[in-house]
């Protein structure tokens, strides 16, 4: 899939209709390729003489070659984008958010002086959000400069990460109430299910941290004097870097909260298991005296009291009940059961 955008007179971005390689003209600012076919890649090569990496090569690229400027002055950046529940947010499906783990997608940016090429394997929420923002152009940014498109996409990535961390924080507040409320935990909550949900949140936080650290490296690279060739972008890069730093700290706080809830939930599970084992261990102790009396009276002898006579069964039954109730009262007094 190939989509392209051009800048209007007021600087906003608008979609361009692409029916073939002949529609890829020099006025297009942003060419966005989503799992492109070989034919679409050939269109880009014929129109702009730009070779595109394969999607597989994006996953295999080494960390040292993720950000560089080639001999022709073209800037190459590969960075991670995190998407939470991509089916629901992109395609409008009604899947449950909690049942779908977050996924990380590698996106390639190729920045020319007049064009920006982006290559990705799937639709991403951050791209859709940026397109809507660039179409409105509330901040009156001149998107005729493709560098602003690049920075806008990185800002949209940061906004999505902030939204994901906010959702995680809300989930953790709800889970804290469920776990720490004794009545709810004992009567309603499934602790094994809570462990699974907390593990999913921890997985999401780990991937969010990976994307944040990667974005910080990208911004550090872009802040170098020769990276973008101008200082007009420095203020925006510094602002994005500060936002990344605050989100990294918030992510670390959420990690600690998840670990606390995981340890607490695991502790409650161990306590419940210990209580169950204790009850089962107390039961033989309660039954031991009656069983001893019953086994003695089951012996083939006549010297035992109440061994003969019509009332012997009743008297032995009373003794058995007494020997059962006595330990029961004692255990309840000691609060063992």
Backbone torsions as a table, in degrees:
resi	resn	phi	psi	omega
1	UNK	NA	133.2	-179.1
2	UNK	-127.6	128.6	176.0
3	UNK	-127.8	146.7	-177.9
4	UNK	-137.2	155.1	-175.1
5	UNK	-139.9	145.9	177.1
6	UNK	-125.0	158.6	-178.5
7	UNK	-93.9	133.7	178.0
8	UNK	-80.7	-178.4	-179.7
9	UNK	-63.7	-33.7	179.8
10	UNK	-87.8	4.5	173.1
11	UNK	96.0	-7.0	-179.9
12	UNK	-75.8	165.1	179.8
13	UNK	-99.2	139.0	176.5
14	UNK	-131.5	148.8	179.3
15	UNK	-69.6	143.0	173.8
16	UNK	-110.9	142.1	178.7
17	UNK	-80.7	121.8	-177.9
18	UNK	-117.5	110.2	176.5
19	UNK	-108.1	-10.0	-179.4
20	UNK	-177.8	179.0	-179.2
21	UNK	-62.6	-24.1	180.0
22	UNK	-68.6	-16.5	178.4
23	UNK	-86.3	-7.4	179.7
24	UNK	-87.0	87.6	-178.4
25	UNK	-99.5	175.1	-173.0
26	UNK	-74.2	-15.0	-179.4
27	UNK	-79.0	-10.9	179.3
28	UNK	-72.3	133.3	-176.9
29	UNK	-93.1	-40.0	-173.6
30	UNK	-130.5	124.2	175.8
31	UNK	-114.9	114.8	-174.8
32	UNK	-109.1	119.7	-178.4
33	UNK	-112.8	125.1	-179.1
34	UNK	-115.7	108.3	-176.0
35	UNK	43.9	59.9	-172.3
36	UNK	-69.8	151.7	173.9
37	UNK	-80.6	168.9	177.5
38	UNK	-62.9	-34.1	178.7
39	UNK	-64.5	-43.0	-179.7
40	UNK	-67.5	-37.9	175.7
41	UNK	-64.4	-34.9	177.4
42	UNK	-67.7	-35.0	175.9
43	UNK	-58.3	-46.2	-179.2
44	UNK	-64.9	-40.1	179.9
45	UNK	-64.4	-42.0	-179.2
46	UNK	-70.4	-37.6	-174.9
47	UNK	-80.9	-37.4	-172.5
48	UNK	-124.5	0.6	-178.3
49	UNK	54.9	44.0	-178.6
50	UNK	-120.7	115.1	173.7
51	UNK	-78.1	138.6	-178.8
52	UNK	-109.3	143.1	176.0
53	UNK	-71.4	159.5	175.1
54	UNK	-82.5	158.8	-179.9
55	UNK	-63.7	-35.4	179.3
56	UNK	-66.0	-37.9	-179.6
57	UNK	-67.1	-26.8	177.9
58	UNK	-65.1	-35.6	-179.8
59	UNK	-76.6	-27.5	-175.5
60	UNK	-93.5	-4.1	-174.3
61	UNK	-66.2	140.2	-179.6
62	UNK	-75.5	155.6	-177.1
63	UNK	-64.2	-28.3	-178.8
64	UNK	-74.8	-15.0	-177.3
65	UNK	-113.2	23.9	-178.1
66	UNK	-83.8	-24.3	-179.2
67	UNK	-137.2	118.9	177.9
68	UNK	-164.0	163.4	173.4
69	UNK	-116.1	126.0	-174.7
70	UNK	-80.7	-176.8	-176.5
71	UNK	-65.2	-23.7	178.9
72	UNK	-88.2	4.7	179.7
73	UNK	81.6	12.6	-179.4
74	UNK	-88.9	132.2	-176.8
75	UNK	-90.0	129.9	179.4
76	UNK	-119.0	127.5	179.1
77	UNK	-136.1	132.5	171.8
78	UNK	-120.8	124.1	-175.2
79	UNK	-140.4	161.1	-176.8
80	UNK	-93.9	139.8	172.8
81	UNK	-120.9	134.0	178.4
82	UNK	-102.1	133.2	176.5
83	UNK	-129.1	131.6	179.6
84	UNK	-102.3	122.2	178.0
85	UNK	53.0	62.4	-173.9
86	UNK	-62.9	-30.3	-178.9
87	UNK	-63.5	-46.1	-177.4
88	UNK	-70.1	-42.4	-172.5
89	UNK	-79.1	-27.1	-176.3
90	UNK	-101.2	-48.8	-172.7
91	UNK	-96.8	-4.2	176.2
92	UNK	79.8	18.3	178.3
93	UNK	-77.8	163.1	-173.1
94	UNK	-109.0	39.5	178.0
95	UNK	-73.0	153.7	178.1
96	UNK	-74.5	129.6	-176.6
97	UNK	-59.3	-39.4	-173.7
98	UNK	-70.2	-14.5	-176.5
99	UNK	-94.5	-0.6	-176.6
100	UNK	-122.4	123.9	-180.0
101	UNK	-78.3	157.7	176.2
102	UNK	-71.1	150.4	179.1
103	UNK	-125.6	150.7	179.2
104	UNK	-112.0	128.8	179.2
105	UNK	-118.2	138.6	175.7
106	UNK	-90.7	129.8	179.9
107	UNK	-120.3	134.0	178.6
108	UNK	-101.9	134.3	175.1
109	UNK	-115.7	130.1	175.9
110	UNK	-124.9	110.6	-172.1
111	UNK	-105.5	116.1	170.3
112	UNK	-96.9	178.9	176.8
113	UNK	-68.5	-31.3	-176.2
114	UNK	-119.0	-7.3	-176.1
115	UNK	-139.4	151.2	171.1
116	UNK	-124.1	126.7	175.8
117	UNK	-108.3	132.5	174.8
118	UNK	-123.1	139.1	-178.6
119	UNK	-131.0	126.1	-179.5
120	UNK	-148.1	161.8	-176.0
121	UNK	-89.2	-26.0	-176.2
122	UNK	-143.1	167.6	174.4
123	UNK	-67.4	143.5	-179.1
124	UNK	-129.9	142.7	-177.9
125	UNK	-65.0	-37.7	-178.1
126	UNK	-61.2	-38.5	179.2
127	UNK	-66.6	-42.3	179.1
128	UNK	-64.1	-39.5	179.0
129	UNK	-65.5	-41.4	179.2
130	UNK	-65.7	-39.4	179.9
131	UNK	-60.9	-41.7	177.9
132	UNK	-65.7	-39.1	-180.0
133	UNK	-68.8	-42.2	-179.4
134	UNK	-69.3	-29.3	178.0
135	UNK	-69.5	-37.9	176.8
136	UNK	-76.2	-38.5	-179.6
137	UNK	53.8	54.7	-178.1
138	UNK	-63.2	-30.0	-176.9
139	UNK	-94.0	6.3	176.6
140	UNK	54.1	50.1	177.0
141	UNK	-89.9	141.3	179.6
142	UNK	-87.0	96.1	-178.2
143	UNK	-79.4	8.1	169.6
144	UNK	-65.1	-23.0	174.0
145	UNK	-89.1	112.8	-176.3
146	UNK	-64.2	-17.9	178.0
147	UNK	-63.2	-36.0	177.9
148	UNK	-67.3	-29.7	175.2
149	UNK	-66.3	-44.4	177.4
150	UNK	-59.0	-49.7	-179.3
151	UNK	-65.4	-34.8	177.7
152	UNK	-65.0	-39.1	177.6
153	UNK	-67.7	-38.4	176.4
154	UNK	-65.8	-36.9	176.5
155	UNK	-66.2	-39.9	177.3
156	UNK	-63.9	-38.1	175.3
157	UNK	-60.8	-44.0	-180.0
158	UNK	-65.0	-40.2	178.5
159	UNK	-62.8	-40.4	179.1
160	UNK	-66.1	-40.4	177.0
161	UNK	-62.4	-39.5	177.6
162	UNK	-63.4	-41.0	178.4
163	UNK	-64.3	-40.7	179.7
164	UNK	-64.7	-43.4	178.0
165	UNK	-65.1	-35.2	176.7
166	UNK	-64.9	-41.8	177.4
167	UNK	-63.6	-40.5	178.5
168	UNK	-63.3	-40.7	178.9
169	UNK	-61.6	-43.1	178.4
170	UNK	-63.2	-42.1	178.6
171	UNK	-62.6	-40.7	-179.2
172	UNK	-66.6	-36.9	176.4
173	UNK	-62.9	-41.5	178.7
174	UNK	-67.0	-42.7	-179.6
175	UNK	-67.0	-34.7	178.0
176	UNK	-61.2	-42.8	178.1
177	UNK	-62.5	-40.5	-178.6
178	UNK	-69.0	-40.7	-176.0
179	UNK	-75.5	-40.7	-173.3
180	UNK	-86.8	-9.9	175.5
181	UNK	-84.1	111.3	-172.8
182	UNK	-60.1	-45.6	-176.7
183	UNK	-65.5	-44.1	179.5
184	UNK	-65.2	-41.5	-177.8
185	UNK	-65.5	-41.4	-174.7
186	UNK	-77.7	-30.2	-172.7
187	UNK	-104.2	-28.5	-171.2
188	UNK	-120.1	-44.6	-168.1
189	UNK	-69.7	135.7	171.0
190	UNK	-95.4	107.0	-173.9
191	UNK	-66.8	-34.9	177.9
192	UNK	-64.3	-39.9	176.9
193	UNK	-66.2	-36.9	178.0
194	UNK	-64.4	-38.8	176.7
195	UNK	-59.6	-42.2	179.7
196	UNK	-63.9	-44.7	-178.9
197	UNK	-64.8	-40.5	178.4
198	UNK	-67.3	-36.6	177.3
199	UNK	-64.9	-36.9	176.8
200	UNK	-65.3	-39.7	177.7
201	UNK	-65.8	-38.7	178.2
202	UNK	-64.7	-39.2	176.8
203	UNK	-62.5	-41.4	179.8
204	UNK	-66.5	-40.0	179.0
205	UNK	-65.7	-36.8	177.3
206	UNK	-63.3	-42.0	178.6
207	UNK	-70.4	-35.1	175.8
208	UNK	-64.0	-40.3	178.1
209	UNK	-64.6	-39.6	176.8
210	UNK	-59.2	-44.9	-179.5
211	UNK	-67.9	-37.0	179.6
212	UNK	-67.7	-43.8	178.2
213	UNK	-63.4	-40.5	178.2
214	UNK	-63.8	-41.4	178.7
215	UNK	-65.4	-36.9	177.6
216	UNK	-63.1	-37.8	177.4
217	UNK	-67.0	-40.0	178.1
218	UNK	-61.1	-46.6	-178.6
219	UNK	-66.4	-35.5	175.9
220	UNK	-62.8	-41.1	178.1
221	UNK	-65.7	-42.2	-178.5
222	UNK	-70.1	-23.1	-179.7
223	UNK	-78.2	-7.9	177.4
224	UNK	-67.5	148.4	-173.4
225	UNK	-57.1	-38.1	-174.0
226	UNK	-94.8	-1.2	-174.0
227	UNK	-67.2	-53.2	-177.8
228	UNK	-104.4	-9.8	175.2
229	UNK	76.8	10.5	179.4
230	UNK	-157.9	153.5	179.1
231	UNK	-95.6	2.3	-177.8
232	UNK	-71.8	-14.5	-179.3
233	UNK	-97.2	-3.6	-172.3
234	UNK	-61.6	-42.7	-177.2
235	UNK	-62.6	-42.5	179.3
236	UNK	-66.9	-38.4	179.3
237	UNK	-66.1	-41.2	178.3
238	UNK	-63.6	-40.6	179.4
239	UNK	-64.6	-42.7	177.5
240	UNK	-63.6	-39.0	179.9
241	UNK	-63.4	-39.5	177.7
242	UNK	-65.1	-40.7	178.2
243	UNK	-64.1	-39.5	178.0
244	UNK	-62.8	-43.3	-179.4
245	UNK	-61.0	-43.4	-179.8
246	UNK	-66.6	-36.6	179.3
247	UNK	-71.5	-34.3	176.0
248	UNK	-61.7	-42.4	178.5
249	UNK	-65.8	-41.1	179.1
250	UNK	-65.6	-38.5	177.6
251	UNK	-62.4	-40.3	178.5
252	UNK	-64.2	-39.4	176.9
253	UNK	-62.8	-43.1	179.6
254	UNK	-65.4	-35.6	175.6
255	UNK	-57.9	-45.9	-179.8
256	UNK	-63.5	-38.8	180.0
257	UNK	-67.3	-39.9	177.1
258	UNK	-64.0	-43.7	179.7
259	UNK	-62.5	-39.0	178.0
260	UNK	-62.6	-46.0	-179.5
261	UNK	-67.3	-37.0	176.6
262	UNK	-62.4	-46.3	179.6
263	UNK	-64.8	-40.4	-179.7
264	UNK	-65.3	-45.9	179.7
265	UNK	-63.2	-42.6	177.3
266	UNK	-62.1	-37.1	177.9
267	UNK	-64.7	-41.0	178.1
268	UNK	-66.1	-37.1	176.9
269	UNK	-63.2	-43.6	178.0
270	UNK	-63.6	-38.3	178.9
271	UNK	-64.0	-43.6	178.2
272	UNK	-63.0	-41.6	178.7
273	UNK	-64.4	-40.6	178.9
274	UNK	-65.4	-39.3	177.8
275	UNK	-63.0	-40.6	179.3
276	UNK	-64.6	-45.1	179.4
277	UNK	-64.9	-37.2	179.6
278	UNK	-65.0	-41.4	178.9
279	UNK	-63.6	-41.6	179.3
280	UNK	-68.6	-29.7	178.2
281	UNK	-77.3	-27.9	178.7
282	UNK	-74.6	-34.4	-177.1
283	UNK	-56.7	-46.8	176.4
284	UNK	-61.6	-32.9	178.7
285	UNK	-66.4	-34.6	178.1
286	UNK	-72.6	-33.3	-177.3
287	UNK	-86.8	-12.2	-175.9
288	UNK	-63.4	-48.8	179.5
289	UNK	-60.8	-47.9	177.6
290	UNK	-60.3	-37.4	179.9
291	UNK	-66.5	-36.3	178.1
292	UNK	-64.2	-45.6	179.5
293	UNK	-62.8	-44.8	-178.7
294	UNK	-63.5	-37.8	179.9
295	UNK	-69.8	-35.6	178.1
296	UNK	-65.6	-45.1	-179.4
297	UNK	-73.8	-12.6	174.9
298	UNK	-83.2	-3.8	178.6
299	UNK	-72.5	150.1	-178.9
300	UNK	-85.0	77.1	-179.4
301	UNK	-147.8	156.4	-177.6
302	UNK	-109.7	-0.6	-174.2
303	UNK	-85.4	-10.6	-178.8
304	UNK	-74.3	142.6	175.1
305	UNK	-65.5	146.8	180.0
306	UNK	61.2	24.0	179.1
307	UNK	-80.4	-22.7	-180.0
308	UNK	-126.8	159.7	174.7
309	UNK	109.3	164.0	-176.9
310	UNK	-72.6	-26.6	-178.1
311	UNK	-92.8	0.8	-175.9
312	UNK	-63.8	-39.1	-179.0
313	UNK	-63.6	-40.9	-179.9
314	UNK	-66.4	-44.4	-178.5
315	UNK	-64.5	-42.8	178.4
316	UNK	-65.9	-37.4	177.1
317	UNK	-62.4	-40.5	178.3
318	UNK	-63.9	-40.3	178.7
319	UNK	-63.4	-42.1	179.9
320	UNK	-62.9	-44.1	179.3
321	UNK	-63.7	-40.7	179.7
322	UNK	-63.0	-43.1	179.2
323	UNK	-69.2	-20.7	176.3
324	UNK	-85.2	-42.6	-178.2
325	UNK	-70.3	-35.0	-178.7
326	UNK	-58.1	-54.8	177.0
327	UNK	-62.3	-33.0	179.2
328	UNK	-63.0	-44.3	178.3
329	UNK	-63.9	-40.1	-178.9
330	UNK	-65.3	-44.3	-178.7
331	UNK	-65.5	-37.4	177.6
332	UNK	-69.4	-35.5	177.7
333	UNK	-65.0	-36.3	177.5
334	UNK	-81.6	-3.8	-179.9
335	UNK	60.5	38.2	175.0
336	UNK	-86.8	-20.7	177.6
337	UNK	-132.9	NA	NA
